[in-house]
Amino acid sequence: MPSLDFLTLYILIFMNALTLCVIWAAFAYRYRPNPPALYWLAGMALNMIGGGVLAIQGNEGSLVPAILGNTIIILGFGQFWIGLRRFQHQAGGQRHVVACALIAMAFMIACYDFDRGRAIVYATGQACVMGMSVHHLLRHRQPGIGMVVAVLAFSVAALGQLMVIVSNGLVLSHALDFEIYYVLASYALLCTVFSCIVWNLGFAMMTIDRLQDTLRRMSETDELTGVLNRRGLQRKLDTYQHDAKRTGRALSVVLIDLDNFKPLNDNYGHAAGDKALQQLGQLISANIRPSDIVARLGGDEFCVLLPATGESEAARQAETLRHLIATTAFEVPDGAVALSASLGVSTHIASADNALDLLIEADKSLYRDKALKASRYTDAKRA
């Protein structure tokens, strides 16, 4: 196996890091604020500086550039771990990384006349911060392939550093020829360089997945009330109805429509109407189970999705919500008003072709409730 020139590899570290700096700078600028991208940019910037410092020593292995360059690279790898922490909205971590880099630097200085010892120290330092990143990724699993790509890349690079540690030990015990070690070390460094590209690709995929998820949630959230909108409800309803068909469990929906919302708008203005809708959304959300879903379909119409809920239980939940709405004081300028609501309930039918059928049946039930109220009101007037 031919050996690789270390000076060329150091230059490769510099150029690779410079390229990834440009990519993360673009991510950080285009999708700002983006704290993880800033730390990953810092990590690549430190790797670029470290690669440049290591290149100064050439193939001779000068002491000061070797110690300083490897310390900077350990510090740079630590920024990837901090970026992962920021990705999970976790603070801190910088003191741990700086301490790790300074400890490694101190041991390398202590081994100033022992090059095999220095090699073991910097390989251990790099492997430690890589292991911290792998541990964090596995502990805080992210949906999508990006996390898997990053874990595999860090693991391969850490194994390369482990090989450097073991092969140095074998050289010291005279079980491995130095020339063979030199070849293995050069390929381990090359492996780390290309693994760095791959784990940054994993980070980029995680970032894009996060951005797409944010956009999806924005597109499925009602801007006024903060609950799901019709699009979001449709996606949830499709998923839950599929599960209901597969498992045979019941699925119910409750439609809620305010009876006297238009007079509120006319008398107190649209701002008061908007506030009442916000209050209604909060009221419903606070009085349903964690597994239930609330959505605003438009205007003053809301829907509650009740998974694993039969017809009688759904009817009881609807009456509970009706009572809560009727007994709640909705705030308006200079006071409060009472509102009432009509409700419609529908339960999943195994023969239903699609989720829309469930909403159609609930809508029919709601209008029957409205008609019944109107009939009672007419009878009361006649009386």
Secondary structure, DSSP 8 states (H G I E B T S, - for coil): -----HHHHHHHHHHHHHHHHHHHHHHHHHT-S-HHHHHHHHHHHHHHHHHHHHHHTTTT--HHHHHHHHHHHHHHHHHHHHHHHHHTT----HHHHHHHHHHHHHHHHHTTT-HHHHHHHHHHHHHHHHHHHHHHHHHS--SSSHHHHHHHHHHHHHHHHHHHHHHHHHHHTTSS-HHHHHHHHHHHHHHHHHHHHHHHHHHHHHHHHHHHHHHHHHHTB-TTTSSB-HHHHHHHHHHHHHHHHHH---EEEEEEEESSHHHHHHHH-HHHHHHHHHHHHHHHHHTS-TT-EEEEEETTEEEEEEET--HHHHHHHHHHHHHHHHT-EEEETTEEEE--EEEEEEE--TT--SHHHHHHHHHHHHHHHHHHHHHHHHHHHH-
